[in-house]
Every structure is written in C-alpha cells, then in structure tokens.
C-alpha cells in the first residue's frame, strides 16, 4: 500500500475540501471515494486534470 493510498483512506473528506478549492471544476462524482478504490479515484482525477498518475499522487501527497 502506498503513502498516497494511506492518505486518501485516512482523511479524504478533509482533503476533498482542499481539492475543490484548487480545482473548482471537479464534481462530487469526480471526488467520490470508496474504501479500496483509490486507484479508480486517482484515475478519475488524472482524466479530469489531464495529469499523469505520478503528478496526481504527488499533488495529493502535498496537500
């Protein structure tokens, strides 16, 4: 399990607010998270933001 997955699992509801502040175009559906579905969440963010998986995970870790 990666540090990013741990961070998502641990406090995604808090992080979600920061994400919405930075990327207002993301919807609740884009940010929906279910335990064990971290890769799907990262994939949706990649698609919406036009970034690589590494860029998305680095960004999440910086929050």
N, C-alpha and C positions, 0 to 999 in steps of 0.2 A: 504494500500500500504506500502511496506517495504522500509527501507532505501536503500537496495540494488537496488530495482526497481527504486527508485528515482535517484540513482547514475547512473544507466545504461541509463535511459531516458535523464538525464541531459548532460552527456558528454561521451557517449560511443565511439565516434570517437576518442577522445583523449586517452581514456583508452585502446582502441584496440591496439594502438602502443606499450604500455607498456606490454600488454598481449603477443603480438608477440615476443617482446624482451625476455620475460621469457620462453615462450613455442613456439619455432620456428616451431614445428611440426603442429601447428594449422593453418588451411587454412582460406581464406576469407569466404568460405561457413560455416565453423565451427563458425565463429565470426559474421555472418550475423545477423542483428538485425532489427526488425520492431517494431514500437510502439505497445505496448500491448502484445508483445510476449516475455517478459522477462523470463517466466518460460521455454519456449522452448529453449532459449539461454542457460540458466543455465543447462538444461537437456543435451544439446549437449556437453557442457563443462564437465559435470560430466562423461559422457560416454567416451569422448576422454582422459580425465586426470585420470580416474579411482578414482575419489574422491566422497565423499558424497556431498549432496546438501549444508549442513552446511559448509563443507570445502571450497566449491566453493564460497559461498556467503561471508564467512569471508575473503577469498582471494581478491575478488572483492572490498570489503569494505576497505581493507588495501591499495589498490592502490591509 
